[in-house]
Amino acid sequence: MAETTKKKPAAKRKPKYDTDELRRIADVISGFPDPGRTDLIHRLETEEGMKSRETSEGRIYVKIAKLEVGTRGPMGQAIQNWGNRARRIAQGLD
């Protein structure tokens, strides 16, 4: 009897980020004392194309410049986490 072999799915490629853009947006976020402020959220949505979503479990995800980061906390925490992750990627640490 012929054996069927399952093909393994292709490994996901690590996305290439524009480190200058990540650093610039992270600097904008760090310039605000409270990342949950509506004026910062509005600016990121209109000028930087930020998209956000909330899962049924209550996690909030923020995606800016191809980088998506989530949290179980409020929107401000998701934005702060995004800024921290973007800074690490721009520095080559992540």
HTML snippet that shows the backbone in 3Dmol.js (N, CA, C, O; Angstrom):
<script src="https://3Dmol.org/build/3Dmol-min.js"></script>
<div id="view" style="width:600px;height:400px;position:relative"></div>
<script>
const pdb = `
ATOM      1  N   MET A   1       0.831  -1.159   0.000  1.00  0.00           N
ATOM      2  CA  MET A   1       0.000   0.000   0.000  1.00  0.00           C
ATOM      3  C   MET A   1       0.894   1.247   0.000  1.00  0.00           C
ATOM      4  O   MET A   1       1.899   1.301   0.708  1.00  0.00           O
ATOM      5  N   ALA A   2       0.526   2.208  -0.774  1.00  0.00           N
ATOM      6  CA  ALA A   2       1.329   3.428  -0.891  1.00  0.00           C
ATOM      7  C   ALA A   2       1.170   4.288   0.358  1.00  0.00           C
ATOM      8  O   ALA A   2       0.073   4.466   0.887  1.00  0.00           O
ATOM      9  N   GLU A   3       2.287   4.803   0.797  1.00  0.00           N
ATOM     10  CA  GLU A   3       2.247   5.686   1.961  1.00  0.00           C
ATOM     11  C   GLU A   3       2.039   7.122   1.501  1.00  0.00           C
ATOM     12  O   GLU A   3       2.591   7.569   0.496  1.00  0.00           O
ATOM     13  N   THR A   4       1.242   7.806   2.256  1.00  0.00           N
ATOM     14  CA  THR A   4       1.069   9.229   1.954  1.00  0.00           C
ATOM     15  C   THR A   4       1.934  10.019   2.924  1.00  0.00           C
ATOM     16  O   THR A   4       1.964   9.759   4.127  1.00  0.00           O
ATOM     17  N   THR A   5       2.609  10.955   2.378  1.00  0.00           N
ATOM     18  CA  THR A   5       3.454  11.792   3.231  1.00  0.00           C
ATOM     19  C   THR A   5       2.837  13.178   3.311  1.00  0.00           C
ATOM     20  O   THR A   5       2.426  13.759   2.307  1.00  0.00           O
ATOM     21  N   LYS A   6       2.786  13.677   4.506  1.00  0.00           N
ATOM     22  CA  LYS A   6       2.254  15.021   4.694  1.00  0.00           C
ATOM     23  C   LYS A   6       3.394  16.016   4.540  1.00  0.00           C
ATOM     24  O   LYS A   6       4.475  15.853   5.106  1.00  0.00           O
ATOM     25  N   LYS A   7       3.122  17.026   3.776  1.00  0.00           N
ATOM     26  CA  LYS A   7       4.117  18.082   3.629  1.00  0.00           C
ATOM     27  C   LYS A   7       4.029  19.008   4.825  1.00  0.00           C
ATOM     28  O   LYS A   7       2.944  19.378   5.274  1.00  0.00           O
ATOM     29  N   LYS A   8       5.176  19.365   5.321  1.00  0.00           N
ATOM     30  CA  LYS A   8       5.214  20.316   6.423  1.00  0.00           C
ATOM     31  C   LYS A   8       4.939  21.706   5.861  1.00  0.00           C
ATOM     32  O   LYS A   8       5.402  22.046   4.772  1.00  0.00           O
ATOM     33  N   PRO A   9       4.191  22.498   6.603  1.00  0.00           N
ATOM     34  CA  PRO A   9       3.971  23.863   6.120  1.00  0.00           C
ATOM     35  C   PRO A   9       5.289  24.634   6.108  1.00  0.00           C
ATOM     36  O   PRO A   9       6.170  24.417   6.940  1.00  0.00           O
ATOM     37  N   ALA A  10       5.390  25.514   5.163  1.00  0.00           N
ATOM     38  CA  ALA A  10       6.617  26.313   5.046  1.00  0.00           C
ATOM     39  C   ALA A  10       6.793  27.163   6.301  1.00  0.00           C
ATOM     40  O   ALA A  10       5.828  27.689   6.855  1.00  0.00           O
ATOM     41  N   ALA A  11       8.011  27.284   6.726  1.00  0.00           N
ATOM     42  CA  ALA A  11       8.306  28.095   7.911  1.00  0.00           C
ATOM     43  C   ALA A  11       8.009  29.557   7.604  1.00  0.00           C
ATOM     44  O   ALA A  11       8.289  30.047   6.510  1.00  0.00           O
ATOM     45  N   LYS A  12       7.438  30.241   8.589  1.00  0.00           N
ATOM     46  CA  LYS A  12       7.143  31.657   8.394  1.00  0.00           C
ATOM     47  C   LYS A  12       8.446  32.438   8.322  1.00  0.00           C
ATOM     48  O   LYS A  12       9.360  32.240   9.122  1.00  0.00           O
ATOM     49  N   ARG A  13       8.502  33.305   7.368  1.00  0.00           N
ATOM     50  CA  ARG A  13       9.680  34.162   7.252  1.00  0.00           C
ATOM     51  C   ARG A  13       9.576  35.286   8.266  1.00  0.00           C
ATOM     52  O   ARG A  13       8.493  35.798   8.550  1.00  0.00           O
ATOM     53  N   LYS A  14      10.703  35.647   8.793  1.00  0.00           N
ATOM     54  CA  LYS A  14      10.736  36.758   9.729  1.00  0.00           C
ATOM     55  C   LYS A  14      10.488  38.039   8.936  1.00  0.00           C
ATOM     56  O   LYS A  14      11.210  38.323   7.980  1.00  0.00           O
ATOM     57  N   PRO A  15       9.475  38.815   9.323  1.00  0.00           N
ATOM     58  CA  PRO A  15       9.187  40.024   8.547  1.00  0.00           C
ATOM     59  C   PRO A  15      10.338  41.022   8.623  1.00  0.00           C
ATOM     60  O   PRO A  15      11.051  41.112   9.622  1.00  0.00           O
ATOM     61  N   LYS A  16      10.490  41.760   7.539  1.00  0.00           N
ATOM     62  CA  LYS A  16      11.526  42.798   7.512  1.00  0.00           C
ATOM     63  C   LYS A  16      10.855  44.118   7.862  1.00  0.00           C
ATOM     64  O   LYS A  16       9.917  44.561   7.199  1.00  0.00           O
ATOM     65  N   TYR A  17      11.353  44.715   8.901  1.00  0.00           N
ATOM     66  CA  TYR A  17      10.785  45.975   9.369  1.00  0.00           C
ATOM     67  C   TYR A  17      11.662  47.137   8.942  1.00  0.00           C
ATOM     68  O   TYR A  17      12.878  47.001   8.808  1.00  0.00           O
ATOM     69  N   ASP A  18      11.031  48.274   8.731  1.00  0.00           N
ATOM     70  CA  ASP A  18      11.752  49.514   8.474  1.00  0.00           C
ATOM     71  C   ASP A  18      12.161  50.074   9.839  1.00  0.00           C
ATOM     72  O   ASP A  18      11.359  50.708  10.524  1.00  0.00           O
ATOM     73  N   THR A  19      13.406  49.837  10.222  1.00  0.00           N
ATOM     74  CA  THR A  19      13.846  50.201  11.574  1.00  0.00           C
ATOM     75  C   THR A  19      13.791  51.707  11.822  1.00  0.00           C
ATOM     76  O   THR A  19      13.548  52.135  12.950  1.00  0.00           O
ATOM     77  N   ASP A  20      14.011  52.509  10.789  1.00  0.00           N
ATOM     78  CA  ASP A  20      13.919  53.960  10.969  1.00  0.00           C
ATOM     79  C   ASP A  20      12.485  54.369  11.293  1.00  0.00           C
ATOM     80  O   ASP A  20      12.252  55.229  12.143  1.00  0.00           O
ATOM     81  N   GLU A  21      11.528  53.744  10.609  1.00  0.00           N
ATOM     82  CA  GLU A  21      10.120  54.043  10.864  1.00  0.00           C
ATOM     83  C   GLU A  21       9.714  53.579  12.267  1.00  0.00           C
ATOM     84  O   GLU A  21       9.013  54.294  12.983  1.00  0.00           O
ATOM     85  N   LEU A  22      10.155  52.387  12.652  1.00  0.00           N
ATOM     86  CA  LEU A  22       9.838  51.883  13.992  1.00  0.00           C
ATOM     87  C   LEU A  22      10.398  52.813  15.065  1.00  0.00           C
ATOM     88  O   LEU A  22       9.712  53.137  16.034  1.00  0.00           O
ATOM     89  N   ARG A  23      11.638  53.236  14.889  1.00  0.00           N
ATOM     90  CA  ARG A  23      12.280  54.125  15.866  1.00  0.00           C
ATOM     91  C   ARG A  23      11.545  55.466  15.933  1.00  0.00           C
ATOM     92  O   ARG A  23      11.327  56.003  17.019  1.00  0.00           O
ATOM     93  N   ARG A  24      11.166  56.000  14.776  1.00  0.00           N
ATOM     94  CA  ARG A  24      10.477  57.297  14.734  1.00  0.00           C
ATOM     95  C   ARG A  24       9.136  57.233  15.463  1.00  0.00           C
ATOM     96  O   ARG A  24       8.815  58.113  16.262  1.00  0.00           O
ATOM     97  N   ILE A  25       8.351  56.183  15.183  1.00  0.00           N
ATOM     98  CA  ILE A  25       7.039  56.061  15.823  1.00  0.00           C
ATOM     99  C   ILE A  25       7.194  55.781  17.319  1.00  0.00           C
ATOM    100  O   ILE A  25       6.421  56.297  18.126  1.00  0.00           O
ATOM    101  N   ALA A  26       8.177  54.975  17.692  1.00  0.00           N
ATOM    102  CA  ALA A  26       8.431  54.705  19.114  1.00  0.00           C
ATOM    103  C   ALA A  26       8.790  55.998  19.844  1.00  0.00           C
ATOM    104  O   ALA A  26       8.400  56.185  20.996  1.00  0.00           O
ATOM    105  N   ASP A  27       9.525  56.887  19.188  1.00  0.00           N
ATOM    106  CA  ASP A  27       9.867  58.175  19.795  1.00  0.00           C
ATOM    107  C   ASP A  27       8.627  59.046  19.975  1.00  0.00           C
ATOM    108  O   ASP A  27       8.505  59.758  20.972  1.00  0.00           O
ATOM    109  N   VAL A  28       7.706  58.991  19.012  1.00  0.00           N
ATOM    110  CA  VAL A  28       6.446  59.731  19.143  1.00  0.00           C
ATOM    111  C   VAL A  28       5.680  59.225  20.362  1.00  0.00           C
ATOM    112  O   VAL A  28       5.180  60.017  21.160  1.00  0.00           O
ATOM    113  N   ILE A  29       5.591  57.903  20.501  1.00  0.00           N
ATOM    114  CA  ILE A  29       4.859  57.309  21.624  1.00  0.00           C
ATOM    115  C   ILE A  29       5.515  57.676  22.947  1.00  0.00           C
ATOM    116  O   ILE A  29       4.824  58.005  23.911  1.00  0.00           O
ATOM    117  N   SER A  30       6.839  57.621  23.002  1.00  0.00           N
ATOM    118  CA  SER A  30       7.525  57.915  24.264  1.00  0.00           C
ATOM    119  C   SER A  30       7.414  59.387  24.647  1.00  0.00           C
ATOM    120  O   SER A  30       7.650  59.743  25.802  1.00  0.00           O
ATOM    121  N   GLY A  31       7.062  60.241  23.700  1.00  0.00           N
ATOM    122  CA  GLY A  31       6.888  61.661  23.989  1.00  0.00           C
ATOM    123  C   GLY A  31       5.602  61.975  24.726  1.00  0.00           C
ATOM    124  O   GLY A  31       5.423  63.098  25.198  1.00  0.00           O
ATOM    125  N   PHE A  32       4.705  61.012  24.836  1.00  0.00           N
ATOM    126  CA  PHE A  32       3.445  61.205  25.541  1.00  0.00           C
ATOM    127  C   PHE A  32       3.536  60.543  26.910  1.00  0.00           C
ATOM    128  O   PHE A  32       3.930  59.381  27.005  1.00  0.00           O
ATOM    129  N   PRO A  33       3.177  61.263  27.975  1.00  0.00           N
ATOM    130  CA  PRO A  33       3.267  60.664  29.308  1.00  0.00           C
ATOM    131  C   PRO A  33       2.281  59.515  29.514  1.00  0.00           C
ATOM    132  O   PRO A  33       2.552  58.595  30.286  1.00  0.00           O
ATOM    133  N   ASP A  34       1.142  59.566  28.828  1.00  0.00           N
ATOM    134  CA  ASP A  34       0.124  58.517  28.952  1.00  0.00           C
ATOM    135  C   ASP A  34      -0.187  57.989  27.557  1.00  0.00           C
ATOM    136  O   ASP A  34      -0.840  58.680  26.775  1.00  0.00           O
ATOM    137  N   PRO A  35       0.268  56.772  27.222  1.00  0.00           N
ATOM    138  CA  PRO A  35       0.037  56.259  25.870  1.00  0.00           C
ATOM    139  C   PRO A  35      -1.424  55.948  25.569  1.00  0.00           C
ATOM    140  O   PRO A  35      -1.756  55.641  24.424  1.00  0.00           O
ATOM    141  N   GLY A  36      -2.303  56.019  26.564  1.00  0.00           N
ATOM    142  CA  GLY A  36      -3.724  55.764  26.332  1.00  0.00           C
ATOM    143  C   GLY A  36      -4.510  57.014  25.987  1.00  0.00           C
ATOM    144  O   GLY A  36      -5.730  56.958  25.831  1.00  0.00           O
ATOM    145  N   ARG A  37      -3.821  58.143  25.867  1.00  0.00           N
ATOM    146  CA  ARG A  37      -4.515  59.399  25.551  1.00  0.00           C
ATOM    147  C   ARG A  37      -5.165  59.315  24.185  1.00  0.00           C
ATOM    148  O   ARG A  37      -4.590  58.779  23.238  1.00  0.00           O
ATOM    149  N   THR A  38      -6.374  59.853  24.095  1.00  0.00           N
ATOM    150  CA  THR A  38      -7.113  59.770  22.838  1.00  0.00           C
ATOM    151  C   THR A  38      -6.435  60.548  21.721  1.00  0.00           C
ATOM    152  O   THR A  38      -6.541  60.159  20.558  1.00  0.00           O
ATOM    153  N   ASP A  39      -5.735  61.645  22.042  1.00  0.00           N
ATOM    154  CA  ASP A  39      -5.066  62.392  20.974  1.00  0.00           C
ATOM    155  C   ASP A  39      -3.918  61.586  20.369  1.00  0.00           C
ATOM    156  O   ASP A  39      -3.681  61.668  19.164  1.00  0.00           O
ATOM    157  N   LEU A  40      -3.203  60.812  21.182  1.00  0.00           N
ATOM    158  CA  LEU A  40      -2.144  59.948  20.650  1.00  0.00           C
ATOM    159  C   LEU A  40      -2.755  58.819  19.823  1.00  0.00           C
ATOM    160  O   LEU A  40      -2.272  58.515  18.732  1.00  0.00           O
ATOM    161  N   ILE A  41      -3.808  58.202  20.335  1.00  0.00           N
ATOM    162  CA  ILE A  41      -4.465  57.116  19.603  1.00  0.00           C
ATOM    163  C   ILE A  41      -4.961  57.620  18.257  1.00  0.00           C
ATOM    164  O   ILE A  41      -4.774  56.958  17.236  1.00  0.00           O
ATOM    165  N   HIS A  42      -5.595  58.795  18.250  1.00  0.00           N
ATOM    166  CA  HIS A  42      -6.099  59.371  16.999  1.00  0.00           C
ATOM    167  C   HIS A  42      -4.950  59.667  16.036  1.00  0.00           C
ATOM    168  O   HIS A  42      -5.053  59.392  14.840  1.00  0.00           O
ATOM    169  N   ARG A  43      -3.871  60.221  16.549  1.00  0.00           N
ATOM    170  CA  ARG A  43      -2.713  60.527  15.693  1.00  0.00           C
ATOM    171  C   ARG A  43      -2.141  59.260  15.071  1.00  0.00           C
ATOM    172  O   ARG A  43      -1.843  59.233  13.877  1.00  0.00           O
ATOM    173  N   LEU A  44      -1.985  58.204  15.881  1.00  0.00           N
ATOM    174  CA  LEU A  44      -1.438  56.952  15.356  1.00  0.00           C
ATOM    175  C   LEU A  44      -2.364  56.340  14.310  1.00  0.00           C
ATOM    176  O   LEU A  44      -1.895  55.775  13.322  1.00  0.00           O
ATOM    177  N   GLU A  45      -3.675  56.448  14.521  1.00  0.00           N
ATOM    178  CA  GLU A  45      -4.629  55.895  13.552  1.00  0.00           C
ATOM    179  C   GLU A  45      -4.620  56.672  12.245  1.00  0.00           C
ATOM    180  O   GLU A  45      -4.628  56.074  11.169  1.00  0.00           O
ATOM    181  N   THR A  46      -4.603  57.998  12.326  1.00  0.00           N
ATOM    182  CA  THR A  46      -4.704  58.798  11.109  1.00  0.00           C
ATOM    183  C   THR A  46      -3.372  58.968  10.385  1.00  0.00           C
ATOM    184  O   THR A  46      -3.317  58.858   9.160  1.00  0.00           O
ATOM    185  N   GLU A  47      -2.302  59.235  11.126  1.00  0.00           N
ATOM    186  CA  GLU A  47      -1.023  59.525  10.483  1.00  0.00           C
ATOM    187  C   GLU A  47      -0.161  58.288  10.243  1.00  0.00           C
ATOM    188  O   GLU A  47       0.588  58.236   9.268  1.00  0.00           O
ATOM    189  N   GLU A  48      -0.263  57.301  11.119  1.00  0.00           N
ATOM    190  CA  GLU A  48       0.613  56.127  11.012  1.00  0.00           C
ATOM    191  C   GLU A  48      -0.126  54.875  10.546  1.00  0.00           C
ATOM    192  O   GLU A  48       0.498  53.835  10.340  1.00  0.00           O
ATOM    193  N   GLY A  49      -1.437  54.960  10.379  1.00  0.00           N
ATOM    194  CA  GLY A  49      -2.204  53.810   9.900  1.00  0.00           C
ATOM    195  C   GLY A  49      -2.375  52.704  10.929  1.00  0.00           C
ATOM    196  O   GLY A  49      -2.479  51.532  10.567  1.00  0.00           O
ATOM    197  N   MET A  50      -2.405  53.063  12.211  1.00  0.00           N
ATOM    198  CA  MET A  50      -2.544  52.057  13.263  1.00  0.00           C
ATOM    199  C   MET A  50      -3.888  51.347  13.148  1.00  0.00           C
ATOM    200  O   MET A  50      -4.926  51.977  12.943  1.00  0.00           O
ATOM    201  N   LYS A  51      -3.848  50.039  13.281  1.00  0.00           N
ATOM    202  CA  LYS A  51      -5.052  49.210  13.334  1.00  0.00           C
ATOM    203  C   LYS A  51      -5.067  48.534  14.692  1.00  0.00           C
ATOM    204  O   LYS A  51      -4.020  48.150  15.214  1.00  0.00           O
ATOM    205  N   SER A  52      -6.247  48.390  15.259  1.00  0.00           N
ATOM    206  CA  SER A  52      -6.352  47.692  16.538  1.00  0.00           C
ATOM    207  C   SER A  52      -7.515  46.720  16.469  1.00  0.00           C
ATOM    208  O   SER A  52      -8.468  46.903  15.712  1.00  0.00           O
ATOM    209  N   ARG A  53      -7.405  45.676  17.288  1.00  0.00           N
ATOM    210  CA  ARG A  53      -8.481  44.689  17.361  1.00  0.00           C
ATOM    211  C   ARG A  53      -8.507  44.117  18.761  1.00  0.00           C
ATOM    212  O   ARG A  53      -7.505  44.120  19.475  1.00  0.00           O
ATOM    213  N   GLU A  54      -9.683  43.624  19.141  1.00  0.00           N
ATOM    214  CA  GLU A  54      -9.841  43.009  20.451  1.00  0.00           C
ATOM    215  C   GLU A  54     -10.399  41.610  20.253  1.00  0.00           C
ATOM    216  O   GLU A  54     -11.362  41.419  19.510  1.00  0.00           O
ATOM    217  N   THR A  55      -9.798  40.636  20.915  1.00  0.00           N
ATOM    218  CA  THR A  55     -10.244  39.253  20.797  1.00  0.00           C
ATOM    219  C   THR A  55     -11.376  38.990  21.782  1.00  0.00           C
ATOM    220  O   THR A  55     -11.660  39.808  22.658  1.00  0.00           O
ATOM    221  N   SER A  56     -12.012  37.841  21.623  1.00  0.00           N
ATOM    222  CA  SER A  56     -13.102  37.481  22.527  1.00  0.00           C
ATOM    223  C   SER A  56     -12.603  37.251  23.951  1.00  0.00           C
ATOM    224  O   SER A  56     -13.383  37.324  24.901  1.00  0.00           O
ATOM    225  N   GLU A  57     -11.303  36.972  24.106  1.00  0.00           N
ATOM    226  CA  GLU A  57     -10.725  36.787  25.443  1.00  0.00           C
ATOM    227  C   GLU A  57     -10.341  38.118  26.093  1.00  0.00           C
ATOM    228  O   GLU A  57      -9.912  38.137  27.247  1.00  0.00           O
ATOM    229  N   GLY A  58     -10.487  39.213  25.375  1.00  0.00           N
ATOM    230  CA  GLY A  58     -10.182  40.524  25.937  1.00  0.00           C
ATOM    231  C   GLY A  58      -8.793  41.050  25.637  1.00  0.00           C
ATOM    232  O   GLY A  58      -8.423  42.116  26.128  1.00  0.00           O
ATOM    233  N   ARG A  59      -8.009  40.325  24.838  1.00  0.00           N
ATOM    234  CA  ARG A  59      -6.677  40.825  24.459  1.00  0.00           C
ATOM    235  C   ARG A  59      -6.846  41.922  23.413  1.00  0.00           C
ATOM    236  O   ARG A  59      -7.708  41.836  22.538  1.00  0.00           O
ATOM    237  N   ILE A  60      -6.022  42.939  23.514  1.00  0.00           N
ATOM    238  CA  ILE A  60      -6.032  44.031  22.543  1.00  0.00           C
ATOM    239  C   ILE A  60      -4.730  43.969  21.757  1.00  0.00           C
ATOM    240  O   ILE A  60      -3.646  43.899  22.336  1.00  0.00           O
ATOM    241  N   TYR A  61      -4.847  43.997  20.437  1.00  0.00           N
ATOM    242  CA  TYR A  61      -3.681  43.972  19.553  1.00  0.00           C
ATOM    243  C   TYR A  61      -3.605  45.287  18.795  1.00  0.00           C
ATOM    244  O   TYR A  61      -4.619  45.821  18.347  1.00  0.00           O
ATOM    245  N   VAL A  62      -2.397  45.798  18.659  1.00  0.00           N
ATOM    246  CA  VAL A  62      -2.130  47.029  17.919  1.00  0.00           C
ATOM    247  C   VAL A  62      -1.139  46.695  16.817  1.00  0.00           C
ATOM    248  O   VAL A  62      -0.129  46.034  17.060  1.00  0.00           O
ATOM    249  N   LYS A  63      -1.430  47.154  15.597  1.00  0.00           N
ATOM    250  CA  LYS A  63      -0.527  46.914  14.471  1.00  0.00           C
ATOM    251  C   LYS A  63      -0.193  48.246  13.809  1.00  0.00           C
ATOM    252  O   LYS A  63      -1.071  48.976  13.347  1.00  0.00           O
ATOM    253  N   ILE A  64       1.095  48.535  13.780  1.00  0.00           N
ATOM    254  CA  ILE A  64       1.606  49.731  13.110  1.00  0.00           C
ATOM    255  C   ILE A  64       2.863  49.304  12.367  1.00  0.00           C
ATOM    256  O   ILE A  64       3.700  48.591  12.919  1.00  0.00           O
ATOM    257  N   ALA A  65       2.998  49.732  11.126  1.00  0.00           N
ATOM    258  CA  ALA A  65       4.209  49.475  10.332  1.00  0.00           C
ATOM    259  C   ALA A  65       4.581  47.988  10.317  1.00  0.00           C
ATOM    260  O   ALA A  65       5.742  47.639  10.530  1.00  0.00           O
ATOM    261  N   LYS A  66       3.617  47.126  10.069  1.00  0.00           N
ATOM    262  CA  LYS A  66       3.798  45.671   9.942  1.00  0.00           C
ATOM    263  C   LYS A  66       4.115  44.964  11.256  1.00  0.00           C
ATOM    264  O   LYS A  66       4.295  43.746  11.263  1.00  0.00           O
ATOM    265  N   LEU A  67       4.187  45.688  12.357  1.00  0.00           N
ATOM    266  CA  LEU A  67       4.505  45.092  13.658  1.00  0.00           C
ATOM    267  C   LEU A  67       3.236  45.050  14.501  1.00  0.00           C
ATOM    268  O   LEU A  67       2.609  46.080  14.749  1.00  0.00           O
ATOM    269  N   GLU A  68       2.863  43.841  14.940  1.00  0.00           N
ATOM    270  CA  GLU A  68       1.669  43.684  15.769  1.00  0.00           C
ATOM    271  C   GLU A  68       2.073  43.205  17.159  1.00  0.00           C
ATOM    272  O   GLU A  68       2.842  42.255  17.308  1.00  0.00           O
ATOM    273  N   VAL A  69       1.540  43.879  18.166  1.00  0.00           N
ATOM    274  CA  VAL A  69       1.838  43.564  19.562  1.00  0.00           C
ATOM    275  C   VAL A  69       0.527  43.586  20.337  1.00  0.00           C
ATOM    276  O   VAL A  69      -0.350  44.405  20.063  1.00  0.00           O
ATOM    277  N   GLY A  70       0.397  42.682  21.307  1.00  0.00           N
ATOM    278  CA  GLY A  70      -0.835  42.600  22.078  1.00  0.00           C
ATOM    279  C   GLY A  70      -0.617  42.688  23.569  1.00  0.00           C
ATOM    280  O   GLY A  70       0.510  42.642  24.064  1.00  0.00           O
ATOM    281  N   THR A  71      -1.734  42.816  24.277  1.00  0.00           N
ATOM    282  CA  THR A  71      -1.719  42.863  25.736  1.00  0.00           C
ATOM    283  C   THR A  71      -3.071  42.425  26.267  1.00  0.00           C
ATOM    284  O   THR A  71      -4.063  42.413  25.539  1.00  0.00           O
ATOM    285  N   ARG A  72      -3.099  42.071  27.521  1.00  0.00           N
ATOM    286  CA  ARG A  72      -4.367  41.782  28.188  1.00  0.00           C
ATOM    287  C   ARG A  72      -4.902  43.028  28.883  1.00  0.00           C
ATOM    288  O   ARG A  72      -5.985  42.997  29.467  1.00  0.00           O
ATOM    289  N   GLY A  73      -4.163  44.102  28.826  1.00  0.00           N
ATOM    290  CA  GLY A  73      -4.548  45.345  29.485  1.00  0.00           C
ATOM    291  C   GLY A  73      -5.298  46.277  28.542  1.00  0.00           C
ATOM    292  O   GLY A  73      -5.810  45.843  27.511  1.00  0.00           O
ATOM    293  N   PRO A  74      -5.361  47.549  28.893  1.00  0.00           N
ATOM    294  CA  PRO A  74      -6.065  48.538  28.071  1.00  0.00           C
ATOM    295  C   PRO A  74      -5.259  48.936  26.827  1.00  0.00           C
ATOM    296  O   PRO A  74      -4.110  48.531  26.654  1.00  0.00           O
ATOM    297  N   MET A  75      -5.891  49.733  25.979  1.00  0.00           N
ATOM    298  CA  MET A  75      -5.276  50.180  24.723  1.00  0.00           C
ATOM    299  C   MET A  75      -3.945  50.886  24.975  1.00  0.00           C
ATOM    300  O   MET A  75      -2.988  50.675  24.231  1.00  0.00           O
ATOM    301  N   GLY A  76      -3.873  51.710  25.998  1.00  0.00           N
ATOM    302  CA  GLY A  76      -2.628  52.415  26.306  1.00  0.00           C
ATOM    303  C   GLY A  76      -1.476  51.464  26.573  1.00  0.00           C
ATOM    304  O   GLY A  76      -0.340  51.737  26.185  1.00  0.00           O
ATOM    305  N   GLN A  77      -1.759  50.356  27.229  1.00  0.00           N
ATOM    306  CA  GLN A  77      -0.716  49.361  27.498  1.00  0.00           C
ATOM    307  C   GLN A  77      -0.262  48.695  26.201  1.00  0.00           C
ATOM    308  O   GLN A  77       0.925  48.423  26.026  1.00  0.00           O
ATOM    309  N   ALA A  78      -1.205  48.432  25.291  1.00  0.00           N
ATOM    310  CA  ALA A  78      -0.845  47.833  24.001  1.00  0.00           C
ATOM    311  C   ALA A  78       0.061  48.773  23.209  1.00  0.00           C
ATOM    312  O   ALA A  78       1.024  48.332  22.582  1.00  0.00           O
ATOM    313  N   ILE A  79      -0.249  50.061  23.241  1.00  0.00           N
ATOM    314  CA  ILE A  79       0.578  51.041  22.528  1.00  0.00           C
ATOM    315  C   ILE A  79       1.964  51.133  23.166  1.00  0.00           C
ATOM    316  O   ILE A  79       2.972  51.200  22.464  1.00  0.00           O
ATOM    317  N   GLN A  80       2.006  51.135  24.481  1.00  0.00           N
ATOM    318  CA  GLN A  80       3.304  51.181  25.169  1.00  0.00           C
ATOM    319  C   GLN A  80       4.124  49.931  24.859  1.00  0.00           C
ATOM    320  O   GLN A  80       5.328  50.025  24.620  1.00  0.00           O
ATOM    321  N   ASN A  81       3.482  48.761  24.862  1.00  0.00           N
ATOM    322  CA  ASN A  81       4.178  47.521  24.512  1.00  0.00           C
ATOM    323  C   ASN A  81       4.697  47.577  23.079  1.00  0.00           C
ATOM    324  O   ASN A  81       5.804  47.119  22.796  1.00  0.00           O
ATOM    325  N   TRP A  82       3.889  48.146  22.172  1.00  0.00           N
ATOM    326  CA  TRP A  82       4.321  48.273  20.777  1.00  0.00           C
ATOM    327  C   TRP A  82       5.582  49.137  20.709  1.00  0.00           C
ATOM    328  O   TRP A  82       6.543  48.781  20.027  1.00  0.00           O
ATOM    329  N   GLY A  83       5.577  50.263  21.409  1.00  0.00           N
ATOM    330  CA  GLY A  83       6.739  51.150  21.401  1.00  0.00           C
ATOM    331  C   GLY A  83       7.988  50.469  21.934  1.00  0.00           C
ATOM    332  O   GLY A  83       9.076  50.638  21.384  1.00  0.00           O
ATOM    333  N   ASN A  84       7.833  49.698  23.009  1.00  0.00           N
ATOM    334  CA  ASN A  84       8.979  48.983  23.582  1.00  0.00           C
ATOM    335  C   ASN A  84       9.517  47.934  22.615  1.00  0.00           C
ATOM    336  O   ASN A  84      10.729  47.812  22.437  1.00  0.00           O
ATOM    337  N   ARG A  85       8.626  47.184  21.996  1.00  0.00           N
ATOM    338  CA  ARG A  85       9.055  46.144  21.050  1.00  0.00           C
ATOM    339  C   ARG A  85       9.703  46.771  19.819  1.00  0.00           C
ATOM    340  O   ARG A  85      10.716  46.276  19.327  1.00  0.00           O
ATOM    341  N   ALA A  86       9.117  47.861  19.321  1.00  0.00           N
ATOM    342  CA  ALA A  86       9.676  48.549  18.153  1.00  0.00           C
ATOM    343  C   ALA A  86      11.082  49.055  18.453  1.00  0.00           C
ATOM    344  O   ALA A  86      11.972  48.963  17.608  1.00  0.00           O
ATOM    345  N   ARG A  87      11.278  49.582  19.639  1.00  0.00           N
ATOM    346  CA  ARG A  87      12.598  50.088  20.021  1.00  0.00           C
ATOM    347  C   ARG A  87      13.620  48.953  20.071  1.00  0.00           C
ATOM    348  O   ARG A  87      14.757  49.119  19.628  1.00  0.00           O
ATOM    349  N   ARG A  88      13.214  47.793  20.613  1.00  0.00           N
ATOM    350  CA  ARG A  88      14.133  46.646  20.675  1.00  0.00           C
ATOM    351  C   ARG A  88      14.493  46.155  19.273  1.00  0.00           C
ATOM    352  O   ARG A  88      15.650  45.830  19.008  1.00  0.00           O
ATOM    353  N   ILE A  89      13.516  46.101  18.383  1.00  0.00           N
ATOM    354  CA  ILE A  89      13.787  45.660  17.007  1.00  0.00           C
ATOM    355  C   ILE A  89      14.715  46.656  16.315  1.00  0.00           C
ATOM    356  O   ILE A  89      15.660  46.256  15.635  1.00  0.00           O
ATOM    357  N   ALA A  90      14.449  47.948  16.487  1.00  0.00           N
ATOM    358  CA  ALA A  90      15.276  48.975  15.844  1.00  0.00           C
ATOM    359  C   ALA A  90      16.718  48.926  16.342  1.00  0.00           C
ATOM    360  O   ALA A  90      17.642  49.266  15.602  1.00  0.00           O
ATOM    361  N   GLN A  91      16.916  48.506  17.587  1.00  0.00           N
ATOM    362  CA  GLN A  91      18.265  48.400  18.142  1.00  0.00           C
ATOM    363  C   GLN A  91      18.911  47.060  17.825  1.00  0.00           C
ATOM    364  O   GLN A  91      20.072  46.831  18.165  1.00  0.00           O
ATOM    365  N   GLY A  92      18.165  46.177  17.178  1.00  0.00           N
ATOM    366  CA  GLY A  92      18.703  44.871  16.823  1.00  0.00           C
ATOM    367  C   GLY A  92      18.707  43.883  17.970  1.00  0.00           C
ATOM    368  O   GLY A  92      19.422  42.882  17.915  1.00  0.00           O
ATOM    369  N   LEU A  93      17.924  44.140  19.008  1.00  0.00           N
ATOM    370  CA  LEU A  93      17.892  43.264  20.177  1.00  0.00           C
ATOM    371  C   LEU A  93      16.812  42.195  20.082  1.00  0.00           C
ATOM    372  O   LEU A  93      16.831  41.230  20.846  1.00  0.00           O
ATOM    373  N   ASP A  94      15.886  42.350  19.171  1.00  0.00           N
ATOM    374  CA  ASP A  94      14.768  41.410  19.084  1.00  0.00           C
ATOM    375  C   ASP A  94      14.632  40.869  17.680  1.00  0.00           C
ATOM    376  O   ASP A  94      13.742  40.061  17.413  1.00  0.00           O
TER     377      ASP A  94
END
`;
const viewer = $3Dmol.createViewer("view");
viewer.addModel(pdb, "pdb");
viewer.setStyle({}, {cartoon: {color: "spectrum"}});
viewer.zoomTo();
viewer.render();
</script>
